[in-house]
Amino acid sequence: MSPETVFVAGATGLVGKPLLRRLVDRGHHVRALVRNDPSATMVLTMGAEPILGDLSTPGPWQDHLGDCTSVIDASQARPRGRLTARRATAAGRDRVRFTQNLLTAIRNGHASLGSYVWLTGLDELVPTAERWVDEGSPLALRPHGFARIGSQIRPVVEAAHQTWGLPLVSLHMGLIYGPEGWFPDYLRRIQRRRFAMVGDGQNFVSLVSVHDVARAIVAAVERRPAGERFVVVDDEPVRQAEFVRFVADRLGVSAPRRKVPLWLAGLVVGRAAAETAAADVRAHNRRMKSELGVTLEFPSYREGVPPLVAEYLASASGVRPAGS
Ligand SMILES: NC(=O)c1ccc[n+]([C@@H]2O[C@H](COP(=O)([O-])OP(=O)(O)OC[C@H]3O[C@@H](n4cnc5c(N)ncnc54)[C@H](OP(=O)(O)O)[C@@H]3O)[C@@H](O)[C@H]2O)c1
């Protein structure tokens, strides 16, 4: 494997940080786009080269894309407050601008580019009657949940792939759990008995640890499967109610029983967030394993969640978990 020069947008996010670590560990040279000096210092200590810039504005940061052999877009426009359908659509428009600024910079000298990896979710895919999805699933015509964001970016990157040969790799992620993002707040709400399930809790959720997401992205960088898409999930889709029970048990509290209908959850967390929480989908990861060669570090939530809960409980009590 020859080392790649990788430009990472979204380097400071939930996915970005473990991704940076894995890329550096694998010997790649990483340019990490950051928006301020503290973030620049952070990525520098992680072994990456900081590039100051904002995806929404063209600028000197774009000069650092021309000679890259891989570009990863792990950015997300962060809407303030509840993720209503309107805010998700607006976040999608922001992401389109981010994407256009990335593509403009790449197109001016993309001869060396081996892969452009972008991340979307499972909400874009239409499940079978048994609720399964895979890479062959049709794309939803009417976007719901977080697909209100991804479905706006897809036509832009696919047009670039078709018209000028952008080496596009699309990754459809399950719900990503890790030490940041939605999961710590999920733990807090269950622990403080402020949690309510969306719907009857019998829907399947397809999860994936952020560390396995980093593995899948790095595999895509190294294998360069241009024009392909992959579903990135763990081995074990789980019913929402069962997952909540497992998490509550690890936290040492009784399992929440409260259930709220989708419309009511929409009023509390926003329609788009509620739709994703209530989505009923079981995703296959066969292709990720066979063609990207990914071996999961956390084959299911049973292995992935306990260390995060231990870390969460330790930080709440001020004691670090053993071995951390
Ligand atoms: N989380 C999930 O469950 C999930 C599921 C499916 C797909 N995905 C996809 O995975 C990707 C990463 O998600 P995430 O959860 O890691 O996102 P995240 O934690 O919200 O991180 C967003 C990243 O984007 C950066 N960013 C935002 N606006 C920017 C701008 N104007 N210029 C430069 N950088 C900007 C942020 O930088 P700052 O630190 O400066 O704000 C941060 O590094 C996204 O594309 C998302 O659609 C996520």
Ligand as a Chemical Component Dictionary entry (heavy atoms), coordinates in Angstrom:
data_LIG
# 
_chem_comp.id                   LIG 
_chem_comp.type                 NON-POLYMER 
_chem_comp.pdbx_formal_charge   0 
_chem_comp.three_letter_code    LIG 
# 
loop_
_chem_comp_atom.comp_id 
_chem_comp_atom.atom_id 
_chem_comp_atom.alt_atom_id 
_chem_comp_atom.type_symbol 
_chem_comp_atom.charge 
_chem_comp_atom.model_Cartn_x 
_chem_comp_atom.model_Cartn_y 
_chem_comp_atom.model_Cartn_z 
_chem_comp_atom.pdbx_ordinal 
LIG N1  N1  N 0  -23.625 10.983 12.848 1  
LIG C1  C1  C 0  -24.334 10.055 12.201 2  
LIG O1  O1  O 0  -25.036 9.214  12.804 3  
LIG C2  C2  C 0  -24.278 10.008 10.680 4  
LIG C3  C3  C 0  -25.046 9.031  10.019 5  
LIG C4  C4  C 0  -24.982 8.967  8.630  6  
LIG C5  C5  C 0  -24.142 9.830  7.918  7  
LIG N2  N2  N 1  -23.418 10.765 8.580  8  
LIG C6  C6  C 0  -22.548 11.675 7.788  9  
LIG O2  O2  O 0  -21.232 11.621 8.315  10 
LIG C7  C7  C 0  -20.589 12.889 8.125  11 
LIG C8  C8  C 0  -19.940 13.311 9.435  12 
LIG O3  O3  O 0  -20.951 13.422 10.434 13 
LIG P1  P1  P 0  -20.581 13.801 11.930 14 
LIG O4  O4  O 0  -21.683 13.281 12.764 15 
LIG O5  O5  O -1 -19.162 13.420 12.192 16 
LIG O6  O6  O 0  -20.672 15.413 11.864 17 
LIG P2  P2  P 0  -20.277 16.441 13.014 18 
LIG O7  O7  O 0  -19.793 15.766 14.242 19 
LIG O8  O8  O 0  -21.431 17.398 13.126 20 
LIG O9  O9  O 0  -19.015 17.222 12.403 21 
LIG C9  C9  C 0  -19.190 18.165 11.390 22 
LIG C10 C10 C 0  -17.834 18.603 10.878 23 
LIG O10 O10 O 0  -18.042 19.513 9.782  24 
LIG C11 C11 C 0  -17.275 20.683 10.043 25 
LIG N3  N3  N 0  -17.895 21.871 9.443  26 
LIG C12 C12 C 0  -19.168 22.306 9.598  27 
LIG N4  N4  N 0  -19.357 23.435 8.895  28 
LIG C13 C13 C 0  -18.163 23.727 8.304  29 
LIG C14 C14 C 0  -17.706 24.773 7.463  30 
LIG N5  N5  N 0  -18.522 25.759 7.083  31 
LIG N6  N6  N 0  -16.418 24.751 7.041  32 
LIG C15 C15 C 0  -15.574 23.755 7.448  33 
LIG N7  N7  N 0  -15.947 22.734 8.236  34 
LIG C16 C16 C 0  -17.224 22.722 8.660  35 
LIG C17 C17 C 0  -17.244 20.807 11.556 36 
LIG O11 O11 O 0  -16.207 21.689 11.924 37 
LIG P3  P3  P 0  -16.266 22.556 13.288 38 
LIG O12 O12 O 0  -15.680 21.657 14.361 39 
LIG O13 O13 O 0  -15.411 23.727 12.984 40 
LIG O14 O14 O 0  -17.705 22.916 13.548 41 
LIG C18 C18 C 0  -16.996 19.348 11.925 42 
LIG O15 O15 O 0  -15.638 19.028 11.739 43 
LIG C19 C19 C 0  -21.655 13.856 7.639  44 
LIG O16 O16 O 0  -21.467 14.032 6.253  45 
LIG C20 C20 C 0  -22.958 13.147 7.914  46 
LIG O17 O17 O 0  -23.930 13.444 6.935  47 
LIG C21 C21 C 0  -23.451 10.878 9.946  48 
# 
loop_
_chem_comp_bond.comp_id 
_chem_comp_bond.atom_id_1 
_chem_comp_bond.atom_id_2 
_chem_comp_bond.value_order 
_chem_comp_bond.pdbx_ordinal 
LIG N1  C1  SING 1  
LIG C1  O1  DOUB 2  
LIG C1  C2  SING 3  
LIG C2  C3  SING 4  
LIG C2  C21 DOUB 5  
LIG C3  C4  DOUB 6  
LIG C4  C5  SING 7  
LIG C5  N2  DOUB 8  
LIG N2  C6  SING 9  
LIG N2  C21 SING 10 
LIG C6  O2  SING 11 
LIG C6  C20 SING 12 
LIG O2  C7  SING 13 
LIG C7  C8  SING 14 
LIG C7  C19 SING 15 
LIG C8  O3  SING 16 
LIG O3  P1  SING 17 
LIG P1  O4  DOUB 18 
LIG P1  O5  SING 19 
LIG P1  O6  SING 20 
LIG O6  P2  SING 21 
LIG P2  O7  DOUB 22 
LIG P2  O8  SING 23 
LIG P2  O9  SING 24 
LIG O9  C9  SING 25 
LIG C9  C10 SING 26 
LIG C10 O10 SING 27 
LIG C10 C18 SING 28 
LIG O10 C11 SING 29 
LIG C11 N3  SING 30 
LIG C11 C17 SING 31 
LIG N3  C12 SING 32 
LIG N3  C16 SING 33 
LIG C12 N4  DOUB 34 
LIG N4  C13 SING 35 
LIG C13 C14 SING 36 
LIG C13 C16 DOUB 37 
LIG C14 N5  SING 38 
LIG C14 N6  DOUB 39 
LIG N6  C15 SING 40 
LIG C15 N7  DOUB 41 
LIG N7  C16 SING 42 
LIG C17 O11 SING 43 
LIG C17 C18 SING 44 
LIG O11 P3  SING 45 
LIG P3  O12 DOUB 46 
LIG P3  O13 SING 47 
LIG P3  O14 SING 48 
LIG C18 O15 SING 49 
LIG C19 O16 SING 50 
LIG C19 C20 SING 51 
LIG C20 O17 SING 52 
# 
